[in-house]
Amino acid sequence: MTDQLTTDALGDDYRNWLAELKQRVEQARQRAAMSVNRELVTLYWQIGRDILERQQRQGWGARVVDQLARDLKAAFPDMRGFSPRNLKYMRALAQAWPEPEFVQQPVAQLPWSHVVTLLDKLDDRDQRHWYAHKSLEHGWSRSVLSMQIETGAHIRTGNAVTNFEERLPPPQSDLAREALKDPYIFDFLNLTENAQERDIEQALTQHITRFLLELGAGFAFVGRQYRLDVGGDEFFIDLLFYHLKLRCYVVVELKTTPFRPEYAGQLNFYLSAIDAQVKAPEDQPTIGLLLCKEKNRLVAEYALRGVAKPMGVAEYQLLREVPPSLETKLPSIREIEAELRPDLQDDS
């Protein structure tokens, strides 16, 4: 009987080759899945476009959609996704993106449930494009996409007061500005507006996954109450992160009071210490983020002008303020399931 070889017996060269092959297989599987999804969404767009054109040319009313759903289900009994509701989403998709260049748009590469979310929750084409692009860039799940829309991420992203343009070279300054928001929404902490700094800080680290999601893509948590020794004196940074895309450390300081100019001086000291003691030669300059209960934007702008280190100032909210435009659109749990998963609903 022939002895069977083992992975360990074949040595490092084989293990490295195997790891490379696994990576190739996984990448091929991902490309195949994306290709199938792109073909499906493109098909849905084409069906929606045809429905629109024929309704306009033939004068058909809405009932033709119900008939088309029955006929398609009879022709393709093994396929789901041809319910009247789903066909109406296809028509809405073609209305939202009528140009043939649709197949090159980010939305054409998203799962169908993501596309339905964009159609359901947004009316503005530019906003739909923004969320489709970000969802594709960061790999948001459908629930994360929905949360980002409900919290107005497109308004908050890049809205913090910063001195990045003066303190960082391009394109690092633009990337850093886009990495910060204003305001940050911490409604997942279940704290009242009177919560103390340490309470918020502790709750954020206890809910670190949700906190990182609110911070945005690229943030990696380093530590809480990060200790610095400067000339024999101890100092403690509230929260320290590393941003993988910016390739730099990010110091976050929490304040439960309105912004004060002296806060910028304290943060500037922390950034200098991190740059001197922690930052590696290949890292970009450390940036800082002051999270305050509220701020006077002009006061913050003046305060940052005289600061040597790159930093931003933003507010945080412990309770989410739902935009009025969304209040009437928030669906029930049953409606969410029906609207976001039409491709899995029974077509009867």
Sequence and secondary structure as in RCSB ss.txt:
>XXXX:A:sequence
MTDQLTTDALGDDYRNWLAELKQRVEQARQRAAMSVNRELVTLYWQIGRDILERQQRQGWGARVVDQLARDLKAA
FPDMRGFSPRNLKYMRALAQAWPEPEFVQQPVAQLPWSHVVTLLDKLDDRDQRHWYAHKSLEHGWSRSVLSMQIE
TGAHIRTGNAVTNFEERLPPPQSDLAREALKDPYIFDFLNLTENAQERDIEQALTQHITRFLLELGAGFAFVGRQ
YRLDVGGDEFFIDLLFYHLKLRCYVVVELKTTPFRPEYAGQLNFYLSAIDAQVKAPEDQPTIGLLLCKEKNRLVA
EYALRGVAKPMGVAEYQLLREVPPSLETKLPSIREIEAELRPDLQDDS
>XXXX:A:secstr
      HHHHHHHHHHHHHHHHHHHHHHHHHHHHHHHHHHHHHHHHHHHHHHHHHHHH   THHHHHHHHHHHHH
 TT    SHHHHHHHHHHHHHS SGGGGGSGGGGS HHHHHHHHHH   HHHHHHHHHHHHHHT  HHHHHHHHH
TTHHHHBT SEE HHHHS TTHHHHHHHH BSSEE GGG   TT  HHHHHHHHHHTHHHHHHHH TTEEEEEEE
EEEEETTEEEEEEEEEEETTTTEEEEEEEEEEE  HHHHHHHHHHHHHHHHHT  TTS   EEEEEEEE  HHHH
HHHHHT SS EEEEEEESS    HHHHTT   HHHHHHHH GGGS   
